[in-house]
């Protein structure tokens, strides 16, 4: 995914009802800082949680976040040499506590956003687990693909996987999509109804 793609997805999410002004904090999952939605949401106090986080990139983009994951509706930032090096050597000392380094609790967030540019069939269970573990009223989960002159196998496969994921979620979710011809992109979004 390119940096421009995240801005396209953010604009599409806004057209589909996402308004960052309506949320106390935004939790973003799965993405790296350069490709994140958070880099365009810094004034809304986002938190980027991902195994793709590089702390120098977070600092470069002015994003709060951590190298970690979501498990059983909890933000987990595991004790590791990588996390120790960052959290134990910053201006604000964050010692490792029960499950993390004193990072925000899941209850501080009221919306979660995801944005990916590739998907594998085995990933649907990971996404389903993440989406179902969030008790937020607002979840926006987007994918971006290249647009082709005609529908090809990869495009059909992506639509199939999206529908498979949607079928695994409860009936409170819907799928929408948009084509941005001038950018040669297709944007797909799963969100709560």
C-alpha positions in Angstrom: 0.0 0.0 0.0 1.2 3.5 -0.8 1.1 6.5 1.5 -1.5 8.1 -0.8 -3.8 5.0 -0.4 -4.3 5.6 3.3 -5.6 9.1 2.6 -7.9 7.8 -0.1 -9.3 5.2 2.4 -9.7 7.8 5.1 -11.7 10.1 2.8 -13.8 7.1 1.8 -14.4 6.2 5.4 -15.5 9.8 6.1 -18.0 9.6 3.2 -19.3 6.4 4.8 -20.0 8.0 8.1 -16.6 8.0 9.9 -16.2 11.4 11.7 -13.1 11.6 13.9 -14.6 14.6 15.7 -17.2 12.2 17.2 -14.6 10.0 19.0 -12.5 10.5 22.1 -9.7 8.3 20.7 -9.1 6.2 17.6 -7.4 2.8 17.8 -5.8 1.7 14.6 -4.6 -1.9 14.1 -2.5 -3.9 11.7 -0.6 -1.2 9.8 2.8 0.4 9.8 3.2 4.1 10.6 4.0 5.4 7.1 1.0 3.6 5.6 -1.4 4.2 8.5 -4.5 6.2 8.7 -3.2 7.6 12.1 -0.6 9.8 10.3 -3.6 11.8 8.9 -5.5 11.7 12.2 -2.8 12.9 14.6 -5.0 15.8 16.0 -7.6 13.2 17.0 -5.2 11.4 19.4 -4.9 8.0 17.6 -3.0 5.0 18.9 -1.4 2.6 16.4 -1.1 -1.0 17.6 0.6 -3.4 15.2 3.4 -5.9 14.8 4.6 -3.6 11.9 5.3 -0.7 14.3 8.8 0.8 14.1 9.2 3.3 17.0 11.4 5.7 14.9 8.6 5.9 12.4 6.0 6.6 15.1 8.2 9.5 16.3 8.7 10.8 12.7 4.9 10.9 12.1 4.0 12.1 15.6 1.9 9.0 16.3 1.3 7.4 19.7 1.5 3.6 19.4 3.2 0.4 20.2 4.5 -2.9 18.9 1.8 -5.3 20.0 -1.6 -6.8 19.3 -5.1 -7.1 20.5 -6.1 -10.2 22.5 -9.4 -11.0 24.3 -10.4 -7.3 24.1 -7.1 -6.2 25.7 -4.2 -4.2 24.2 -1.1 -6.4 24.6 2.4 -4.9 24.3 4.6 -7.9 25.2 7.8 -7.6 27.2 10.5 -7.9 24.6 14.0 -6.5 24.0 12.5 -4.3 21.3 9.8 -2.9 23.5 12.2 -2.6 26.5 14.6 -0.6 24.5 11.9 1.9 23.5 9.8 2.2 26.7 12.6 2.0 29.3 14.8 4.5 27.5 12.3 7.3 26.7 11.7 10.6 28.5 8.6 9.2 30.2 9.6 5.9 31.8 7.0 3.2 31.3 8.0 0.1 33.2 6.5 -3.2 32.1 3.4 -4.0 34.1 1.1 -7.0 34.1 0.6 -7.2 30.3 2.2 -4.1 28.9 4.2 -0.9 29.4 1.5 1.4 30.8 0.0 2.1 27.4 -3.7 3.0 27.1 -6.4 0.6 28.1 -9.0 -0.6 25.5 -11.7 1.3 27.3 -10.1 4.6 26.3 -11.1 4.0 22.7 -14.6 4.2 21.1 -13.7 3.4 17.5 -11.3 1.1 15.7 -10.0 1.4 12.2 -8.1 -1.1 10.0 -6.8 -0.6 6.5 -5.0 -3.3 4.4 -3.9 -3.6 0.8 -3.6 -7.4 0.7 -5.6 -10.2 2.2 -5.2 -13.9 2.5 -7.9 -16.4 3.0 -6.3 -17.6 6.3 -6.4 -14.0 7.5 -10.2 -13.9 7.7 -10.1 -15.7 11.1 -7.6 -13.2 12.4 -9.8 -10.3 11.3 -12.9 -11.9 12.6 -11.3 -12.4 16.0 -10.2 -8.8 16.1 -13.5 -7.3 15.0 -15.5 -9.5 17.3 -13.3 -8.7 20.3 -14.0 -5.0 19.9 -17.1 -3.9 21.7 -17.1 -0.5 20.0 -20.2 0.8 18.2 -17.9 1.9 15.5 -15.5 -0.3 13.5 -14.2 0.5 10.0 -12.3 -2.2 8.2 -11.0 -1.3 4.8 -9.0 -2.9 1.9 -7.5 -1.2 -1.1 -6.9 -3.0 -4.4 -5.6 -1.9 -7.8 -8.3 -1.5 -10.4 -7.8 -3.6 -13.6 -9.2 -3.0 -17.1 -11.4 -6.0 -16.4 -12.2 -8.1 -13.3 -9.5 -10.7 -12.9 -9.0 -13.7 -10.6 -7.4 -11.7 -7.8 -10.2 -9.2 -7.7 -12.8 -12.0 -7.6 -10.8 -13.7 -4.8 -10.7 -10.5 -2.8 -14.5 -10.0 -3.1 -15.0 -13.7 -2.1 -12.8 -13.3 1.0 -14.6 -10.1 1.9 -18.0 -11.8 1.7 -16.7 -14.8 3.7 -15.5 -12.4 6.4 -18.8 -10.5 6.4 -20.7 -13.8 6.7 -18.6 -14.8 9.7 -19.4 -11.5 11.5 -22.8 -10.8 13.1 -25.6 -9.3 11.0 -24.7 -5.8 12.3 -22.0 -5.3 9.6 -22.2 -4.3 6.0 -19.9 -4.2 3.0 -19.6 -1.2 0.7 -17.1 -0.3 -2.1 -16.1 2.5 -4.3 -14.0 2.8 -7.5 -11.6 5.8 -7.8 -10.8 5.7 -11.5 -8.3 8.5 -11.5 -6.2 6.7 -8.9 -6.9 3.2 -10.5 -8.1 1.9 -7.1 -11.0 0.0 -5.6 -11.8 0.7 -2.0 -13.8 -1.8 0.1 -15.1 -1.2 3.6 -16.8 -3.3 6.2 -18.5 -1.2 8.9 -21.3 -1.5 11.4 -24.7 -0.7 10.0 
